[in-house]
Amino acid sequence: MEPKNIPQGRLYKDLAYLFELVTPREDYAEEAAQWLAILCGKLGPGKHNILELGVGAGHNVSYLTDDFEVTAADASEEMLKLCRNVNPGVELHMGDMRDIRLHKQFDAVLIHDAIVYMLSQDDLARVFATAARHLKPGGIFITGPDYYRDTFSGPRVEYFTRSDSARELTYIEYVYDPDPSDTTMEIIFTFFIREKGQLRIEHDRHITGLFPRASWIKLMEKAGFAVEPKIITSAGVPHELLVGTLRGN
């Protein structure tokens, strides 16, 4: 049975004001430089036009705006507001990456970590079809799965404390797979927020997708892409990107 899509959590809604502390822009610099190198190597010289789907707060793409003409889309109004603050010159659209249609073709389409919210193979197929629909023949599609079913081992826990002029945040993230027989996993967030001498504790729960690596590649190929895996690093940890080149019509 295919999993139902579950409305995503509070970090993209009422807790979006914490996003800059949870995932600061500077954390994206190392990885974005490698996305940039891949794009420049594939597209060649010139200021090409690119589209990012699921742009979130726009941190990754903010490192690409000097080199490309950027258009971006996201399904969260709160995330688009954050993205606009970081990328005032970027053309923004609201929409679901599975079915948004901008009636324009680009030299490249990017999907960063928002791809994790696809919960079924049908979701992935629809996203890859969206990417293909927005690309010129020979265009480049790049996405980066956080985890593969083949290699995921959990539970995993991450935590840290950060602060800004208004608040201190202690963040705990718990990642686990409650049912290895399906295509989903869960991420539980706990936020300890200290503001004006008061402590508040908030919780959030996200359901994300978990698929075999072969499924990603097979579905991208079915959508018309020749797929080339690329290993990059983030905080010194190796991570795989899937780079697709759209075959001609």
Residue, then its C-alpha position, 0 to 999 in steps of 0.5 A: m500500500e502506498p503511504k499517504n502524504i502527511p502535511q509537513g511539520r512546524l519548522y516550515k510553519d509556525l516555527a519557521y522563525l527558528f530556521e536560521l538557528v537550526t540550519p544557518r546559511e554558512d552551513y551550506a557554503e561547502e556543499a554549494a561550492q561543489w554544486l556550483a562546480i558540477l553545474c559549471g562543468k556541465l553547462g559551460p561558460g555563460k550565466h545560465n538560467i536555473l530553477e530550484l524546486g523546494v528552495g526552502a529558505g534559499h541558503n543553498v541557492s544563495y551561493l549560486t546567484d552570482d553565476f546563474e539567473v535563478t528562479a525558485a519555488d517552494a510549497s511553504e509560504e513561510m519558507l518563501k518569505l525567508c528565501r526572499n530575505v536572503n535572495p531579493g533578486v530571485e524570482l519566486h513561485m509557490g507550488d508543490m514540486r510534484d505538479i508545479r508548471l511554470h511553462k518555461q524551460f531552464d538549463a538546470v533544475l536543482i532539488h536540494d534536501a526537500i526531495v526527502y519529503m517524497l513518500s512514495q515512488d509515485d511521488l519521486a516519479r512525478v518530481f522527476a517528470t516535473a524536472a524534465r518538463h522544465l528542462k531544455p534538451g540536454g539540460i541538467f538535473i541535480t538532486g541529493p538524497d539524504y539517505y538510501r534504504d540500502t545504507f541507512s542505519g538508525p536511530r541517529v541523533e544530532y544536537f547542538t546549541r546556538s543563539d542570536s540576539a533574541r534567543e538561545l536554541t538547543y536542538i535535538e534531532y532523532v532520525y529512525d525507521p519505524d517500519p523497514s518494510d515501507t518507503t518512509m522514515e521519521i524525524i523527531f525534533t525537540f526545540f528548547i527555546r530560551e527567550k527573555g529568561q523563559l524556557r519553552i519546549e516545542h516538538d515537531r515530527h516529519i515523515t520523509g521518504l526512504f528508497p533503495r538507491a536503484s529506485w532513484i536511478k531507475l525512476m530518473e532514467k524512466a523520466g528521460f535522464a542519463v544518470e551520473p552519480k557524483i560524490i561530494t562532501s558536507a562538513g567533511v562527510p561524503h554524500e552522493l548527488l545524482v546528476g541527470t542529463l536530459r536526453g534529447n526529444 
